[in-house]
């Protein structure tokens, strides 16, 4: 089958959960289908990364829609410029947080961009258009009705926004704008032939909101090899980019609220991921090392305790699956493990308050048998339910069902 994949991000290098999710699924299916990938956001252009990915995937066509084409479209330029200006004038402010959550989302696709995609669909005899990520959701308004189109919902936008703003007191107008943004998201989802969520929980949320579009669950895949349990040290590890707000929010919460409770333990926290400022190493309660992007995660993570102090967001945390593949003991919040079949006290420890989170880490620091038991059980769950070959087979079955369904 010829599949056209529209995404705002090049799925390489694997420096984010989203990149891993797209890369790993295509890597499993690229010999069974012919993929054409169009990166539609027009930013982050890196010829070296494109060439490296093309060499790995010679049977996949990778097209980067040029930024200069979008710059000719005034609505696109206005919105981009306005947001850049806001970030510079009022960084980390209440206004910026609310603006980000309540303004219209996604890209403003120019008429040329829309014609370009329509021509690809026609000339390449595309049988299925697969749209990835929240930013590209509005493509449902522009794609031809003659082609089957599906949306892969990595993270429910309105759920993420609600959780992000839960600590703020919103005015009546701001509440209305938030609700308007939610209804716009649901309306765009309704225009697809099918929606694929990455967790059963997200599917149930959309069904509860009255979305009648067929919804399927297709868990994300990772390619981290399965490792046996290794004895723990006094090292904690967190994986994630500071560019993803829930990651930054979670680490800020951990450093401000949890780390002071661990001050006497002489623990080290390795943060793996891009865009973390050097100020995070100033923490007085726990030693913080900023590792940046790491090519091979097991090289630095084996023998650690994985912490996932996520308080907001939606979707599936790839870092949880990576930890399970490496048999690491995991301390997470309820939101962090949401949608993943790990059980508190059996395959992970779940803690939602600073005291409970710190106590969970202390338990693992002093109980080697508990570390081993949690790590090994998490690994068993990973191999049974989240191995890439199992997940690719399930995605293929969903494709077949969608293609065979009536218009």
C-alpha positions as CSV (number, residue, x, y, z in Angstrom):
1,X,0.0,0.0,0.0
2,X,1.2,3.5,-0.8
3,X,1.1,5.6,2.4
4,X,1.6,9.4,2.6
5,X,2.8,10.4,6.1
6,X,2.5,14.1,7.1
7,X,4.5,15.1,10.2
8,X,5.9,18.3,11.6
9,X,9.2,16.7,12.6
10,X,11.8,14.6,10.9
11,X,11.8,11.3,12.8
12,X,15.6,11.2,13.2
13,X,17.7,11.4,15.3
14,X,15.8,9.6,18.0
15,X,16.1,12.5,20.5
16,X,12.4,12.6,21.6
17,X,9.6,10.2,22.3
18,X,7.7,11.4,19.3
19,X,10.7,10.8,16.9
20,X,11.1,7.3,18.4
21,X,7.4,6.6,18.0
22,X,7.3,7.5,14.2
23,X,10.7,6.0,13.4
24,X,10.2,2.7,15.1
25,X,6.8,2.0,13.6
26,X,8.0,2.9,10.0
27,X,11.2,0.9,10.5
28,X,9.0,-2.2,11.2
29,X,6.6,-1.6,8.3
30,X,8.7,0.0,5.5
31,X,9.3,-3.3,3.7
32,X,5.5,-4.0,3.7
33,X,4.3,-0.6,2.5
34,X,5.7,2.2,0.4
35,X,6.0,5.3,2.5
36,X,6.3,8.9,1.4
37,X,7.1,11.2,4.3
38,X,6.5,15.0,4.1
39,X,7.9,17.1,6.9
40,X,5.4,20.0,6.9
41,X,6.5,22.4,9.6
42,X,9.3,24.0,7.7
43,X,11.7,24.3,10.6
44,X,14.7,22.4,12.0
45,X,16.0,21.6,8.5
46,X,19.2,19.5,8.8
47,X,20.5,18.0,5.5
48,X,22.8,15.7,7.4
49,X,20.0,14.1,9.3
50,X,17.8,13.8,6.3
51,X,20.6,12.1,4.4
52,X,21.4,9.8,7.3
53,X,17.7,8.7,7.5
54,X,17.5,8.3,3.7
55,X,20.5,6.0,3.7
56,X,18.9,3.9,6.4
57,X,15.6,3.8,4.5
58,X,16.3,3.7,0.8
59,X,12.8,2.5,0.1
60,X,11.2,5.5,1.8
61,X,10.8,8.8,0.1
62,X,11.5,11.8,2.4
63,X,10.4,15.3,1.3
64,X,11.0,18.4,3.3
65,X,8.5,21.1,2.5
66,X,10.6,24.3,2.2
67,X,10.2,27.0,4.8
68,X,10.5,29.8,2.2
69,X,7.2,28.5,0.7
70,X,5.4,28.9,4.0
71,X,7.0,32.3,4.6
72,X,5.1,33.6,1.6
73,X,1.8,32.9,3.4
74,X,1.0,35.8,5.7
75,X,-1.1,34.0,8.3
76,X,1.7,31.6,8.9
77,X,4.3,34.4,9.3
78,X,2.0,36.4,11.6
79,X,1.3,33.5,13.9
80,X,5.0,32.4,14.1
81,X,6.2,36.0,14.7
82,X,3.6,36.7,17.3
83,X,4.6,33.6,19.3
84,X,8.3,34.2,19.1
85,X,7.7,37.8,20.3
86,X,5.6,36.7,23.2
87,X,8.3,34.2,24.3
88,X,10.9,36.9,24.3
89,X,8.8,39.6,26.0
90,X,7.0,37.5,28.7
91,X,8.9,34.2,29.1
92,X,7.5,31.7,31.6
93,X,4.7,34.1,32.4
94,X,1.0,33.3,33.1
95,X,0.0,35.1,30.0
96,X,2.3,33.0,27.8
97,X,1.1,29.7,29.3
98,X,-2.6,30.6,28.8
99,X,-1.9,32.0,25.3
100,X,-0.2,28.8,24.3
101,X,-3.1,26.7,25.6
102,X,-6.0,28.8,24.3
103,X,-4.9,30.1,20.9
104,X,-5.6,28.2,17.7
105,X,-3.1,25.3,17.4
106,X,-1.2,23.9,14.5
107,X,0.2,25.2,11.2
108,X,-1.5,27.6,8.8
109,X,-1.1,25.6,5.6
110,X,-0.7,27.8,2.5
111,X,-2.7,27.2,-0.7
112,X,0.5,26.0,-2.4
113,X,1.2,23.6,0.5
114,X,-2.3,22.1,0.1
115,X,-1.9,21.8,-3.7
116,X,1.5,20.2,-3.2
117,X,0.0,17.5,-1.0
118,X,-3.0,16.9,-3.2
119,X,-0.7,16.4,-6.2
120,X,1.4,13.9,-4.3
121,X,-1.8,12.0,-3.4
122,X,-2.8,11.8,-7.1
123,X,0.6,11.2,-8.8
124,X,1.8,8.6,-6.2
125,X,-1.5,6.8,-6.1
126,X,-1.7,7.2,-2.3
127,X,-4.1,4.8,-0.7
128,X,-3.8,6.1,2.9
129,X,-2.8,9.5,4.3
130,X,-1.4,9.2,7.9
131,X,-1.2,12.5,9.8
132,X,1.0,12.5,12.9
133,X,1.1,14.9,15.9
134,X,-1.2,17.6,17.2
135,X,0.4,20.4,15.1
136,X,-0.7,18.7,11.9
137,X,-4.2,17.9,13.0
138,X,-5.8,20.6,10.8
139,X,-4.8,18.7,7.7
140,X,-8.2,17.1,8.0
141,X,-9.7,20.3,6.6
142,X,-7.5,20.2,3.5
143,X,-7.1,16.6,2.3
144,X,-9.2,15.3,-0.6
145,X,-12.3,13.4,0.4
146,X,-11.4,10.7,-2.1
147,X,-8.5,9.3,0.0
148,X,-8.6,7.5,3.3
149,X,-7.1,9.6,6.1
150,X,-6.1,8.7,9.6
151,X,-4.7,10.7,12.5
152,X,-2.2,9.3,15.0
153,X,-3.0,11.1,18.3
154,X,0.2,10.9,20.3
155,X,-1.1,13.2,23.0
156,X,-4.6,14.6,23.4
157,X,-4.2,18.3,23.2
158,X,-7.1,19.4,25.3
159,X,-6.2,17.0,28.1
160,X,-2.6,18.3,28.1
161,X,-3.9,21.9,28.3
162,X,-6.3,21.2,31.1
163,X,-3.6,19.6,33.2
164,X,-1.1,22.3,32.4
165,X,-3.5,25.0,33.5
166,X,-5.0,23.2,36.5
167,X,-2.9,25.3,39.0
168,X,-4.1,28.6,37.5
169,X,-7.3,30.4,38.2
170,X,-8.8,31.1,34.7
171,X,-11.2,33.9,34.0
172,X,-14.6,33.2,32.4
173,X,-13.2,34.4,29.0
174,X,-10.1,32.2,29.3
175,X,-12.3,29.2,30.2
176,X,-14.4,29.9,27.1
177,X,-11.2,30.0,24.9
178,X,-10.0,26.8,26.4
179,X,-13.3,25.1,25.6
180,X,-13.3,26.5,22.1
181,X,-9.8,25.1,21.5
182,X,-11.1,21.7,22.7
183,X,-14.1,21.7,20.5
184,X,-11.9,22.7,17.5
185,X,-9.7,19.7,18.2
186,X,-12.7,17.3,18.3
187,X,-14.2,18.8,15.2
188,X,-10.9,18.3,13.2
189,X,-10.7,14.7,14.5
190,X,-14.3,14.0,13.3
191,X,-13.2,14.7,9.7
192,X,-10.8,11.8,9.6
193,X,-11.8,8.3,8.5
194,X,-10.2,6.9,11.7
195,X,-8.2,8.1,14.7
196,X,-5.5,6.0,16.3
197,X,-4.6,6.7,19.9
198,X,-1.5,5.3,21.6
199,X,-3.4,4.2,24.8
200,X,-6.8,2.7,25.7
201,X,-7.2,5.5,28.2
202,X,-7.0,8.2,25.4
203,X,-9.5,6.3,23.3
204,X,-11.9,6.2,26.2
205,X,-11.5,9.9,26.8
206,X,-12.3,10.7,23.2
207,X,-15.3,8.4,23.2
208,X,-16.5,10.1,26.4
209,X,-16.3,13.4,24.6
210,X,-18.7,12.0,22.0
211,X,-16.3,11.5,19.1
212,X,-18.0,9.1,16.7
213,X,-15.1,8.6,14.3
214,X,-13.8,5.0,14.6
215,X,-11.0,5.0,17.2
216,X,-8.3,2.3,17.3
217,X,-5.5,1.8,19.8
218,X,-2.0,1.2,18.5
219,X,0.7,1.3,21.2
220,X,4.0,2.9,20.3
221,X,7.1,0.8,19.7
222,X,10.7,1.2,20.9
223,X,13.7,-0.6,19.7
224,X,15.8,-0.6,22.9
225,X,17.0,-4.2,23.3
226,X,15.8,-6.2,26.3
227,X,18.4,-6.3,29.0
228,X,18.5,-8.3,32.2
229,X,18.4,-6.6,35.6
230,X,21.7,-5.0,36.7
231,X,22.4,-4.1,40.4
232,X,21.5,-0.6,41.2
233,X,23.8,2.3,42.3
234,X,22.9,5.6,43.8
235,X,22.1,7.1,40.4
236,X,18.7,8.3,39.2
237,X,18.0,8.9,35.5
238,X,15.4,10.9,33.6
239,X,15.0,10.9,29.9
240,X,13.3,13.7,28.0
241,X,13.8,17.0,26.2
242,X,13.3,20.3,28.0
243,X,11.5,21.4,24.9
244,X,8.5,19.3,25.9
245,X,6.7,21.3,28.6
246,X,5.6,18.3,30.7
247,X,9.2,17.2,31.0
248,X,10.4,20.6,32.2
249,X,7.4,20.9,34.6
250,X,8.1,17.4,36.0
251,X,11.9,18.0,36.6
252,X,11.2,21.4,38.1
253,X,8.7,19.8,40.5
254,X,11.3,17.0,41.4
255,X,14.1,19.5,42.0
256,X,12.0,22.0,44.0
257,X,9.8,19.5,46.0
258,X,11.4,16.1,46.0
259,X,15.2,16.6,46.0
260,X,15.2,18.5,49.3
261,X,13.8,15.3,50.9
262,X,16.7,13.3,49.5
263,X,19.5,15.7,50.5
264,X,21.2,13.4,52.9
265,X,21.3,10.4,50.4
266,X,24.1,11.8,48.1
267,X,22.2,10.8,45.0
268,X,23.0,11.7,41.4
269,X,20.4,12.6,38.8
270,X,21.5,12.2,35.1
271,X,19.1,14.1,32.8
272,X,19.3,12.7,29.3
273,X,17.9,14.9,26.5
274,X,18.3,18.2,24.7
275,X,17.7,21.9,25.7
276,X,18.2,21.7,29.5
277,X,20.0,24.9,30.6
278,X,23.1,24.7,32.8
279,X,21.2,26.3,35.7
280,X,19.8,22.8,36.6
281,X,23.2,21.8,37.7
282,X,23.0,24.4,40.5
283,X,20.7,22.2,42.6
284,X,22.1,22.0,46.2
285,X,20.1,18.9,47.2
286,X,21.1,16.4,44.6
287,X,23.9,16.3,42.0
288,X,22.5,16.9,38.6
289,X,24.4,15.9,35.4
290,X,23.1,17.1,32.0
291,X,24.0,14.4,29.5
292,X,22.3,15.9,26.5
293,X,21.2,13.5,23.7
294,X,22.7,10.0,24.1
295,X,23.0,7.8,21.0
296,X,22.8,4.5,23.0
297,X,20.7,4.9,26.1
298,X,21.7,1.7,27.9
299,X,25.3,2.9,27.9
300,X,24.3,5.5,30.6
301,X,21.0,4.2,32.0
302,X,21.7,0.6,33.0
303,X,22.1,0.2,36.7
304,X,20.0,3.4,37.5
305,X,16.6,4.1,38.9
306,X,14.3,5.6,36.3
307,X,12.3,8.5,37.6
308,X,9.2,9.8,35.7
309,X,7.9,12.8,37.6
310,X,5.3,13.8,35.0
311,X,2.4,15.9,36.2
312,X,0.7,16.9,32.9
313,X,0.4,15.9,29.3
314,X,-1.3,12.9,27.7
315,X,-0.4,9.9,25.5
316,X,2.3,7.3,26.3
317,X,5.7,7.9,27.9
318,X,8.3,6.2,25.8
319,X,10.8,6.6,28.7
320,X,8.7,4.1,30.7
321,X,9.0,1.5,27.9
322,X,12.7,2.1,27.6
323,X,13.1,1.6,31.3
324,X,11.1,-1.6,31.2
325,X,13.2,-2.9,28.3
326,X,16.3,-2.3,30.4
327,X,14.8,-3.9,33.5
328,X,15.2,-0.7,35.5
329,X,13.1,-0.1,38.6
330,X,10.7,2.8,37.9
331,X,9.3,5.5,40.1
332,X,6.5,7.4,38.4
333,X,3.4,9.4,38.9
334,X,0.0,8.2,37.9
335,X,0.0,10.5,34.9
336,X,3.5,9.3,33.9
337,X,2.4,5.6,33.7
338,X,-1.0,6.3,32.3
339,X,-2.0,3.9,29.5
340,X,0.9,1.5,30.2
341,X,0.2,-1.9,31.7
342,X,2.5,-1.6,34.7
343,X,1.1,-2.1,38.2
344,X,2.1,-0.2,41.4
345,X,4.1,-2.5,43.7
346,X,4.6,-5.2,41.0
347,X,6.3,-3.6,38.0
348,X,6.8,0.0,39.2
349,X,6.2,2.3,42.1
350,X,3.6,5.1,41.7
351,X,3.8,8.2,43.8
352,X,2.0,11.5,43.3
353,X,3.2,13.7,46.2
354,X,6.7,14.9,47.0
355,X,6.8,12.8,50.2
356,X,5.6,9.7,48.5
357,X,8.0,10.1,45.5
358,X,11.0,10.6,47.8
359,X,10.0,7.6,50.0
360,X,9.7,5.4,46.9
361,X,13.2,6.3,45.9
362,X,14.5,5.6,49.4
363,X,12.8,2.2,49.4
364,X,14.6,1.3,46.2
365,X,17.9,2.6,47.5
366,X,17.7,0.3,50.5
367,X,16.0,-2.8,49.0
368,X,17.9,-4.6,46.3
369,X,15.3,-7.4,46.1
370,X,12.5,-4.9,45.4
371,X,14.6,-3.3,42.7
372,X,15.2,-6.6,41.0
373,X,11.6,-7.7,41.3
374,X,10.2,-4.5,39.9
375,X,12.7,-4.4,37.1
376,X,12.3,-8.0,36.0
377,X,8.5,-7.8,36.1
378,X,8.5,-4.6,34.0
379,X,10.8,-6.3,31.5
380,X,8.4,-9.3,31.2
381,X,5.5,-6.9,30.5
382,X,7.6,-5.2,27.9
383,X,8.5,-8.4,26.0
384,X,4.9,-9.7,26.1
385,X,3.0,-6.5,25.1
386,X,5.4,-3.8,23.7
387,X,7.9,-5.6,21.5
388,X,8.1,-3.8,18.1
389,X,7.2,-6.9,16.0
390,X,4.0,-7.4,18.1
391,X,3.0,-3.8,17.8
392,X,3.7,-3.5,14.0
393,X,1.5,-6.5,13.4
394,X,-1.3,-4.8,15.3
395,X,-0.8,-1.6,13.3
396,X,-1.0,-3.5,10.0
397,X,-4.3,-5.0,11.0
398,X,-5.7,-1.6,11.8
399,X,-4.6,-0.3,8.3
400,X,-6.4,-3.2,6.7
401,X,-9.6,-2.5,8.6
402,X,-9.6,1.2,7.7
403,X,-8.9,0.6,4.0
404,X,-11.7,-2.0,3.8
405,X,-14.2,0.2,5.7
406,X,-16.9,2.0,3.7
407,X,-16.5,5.7,3.0
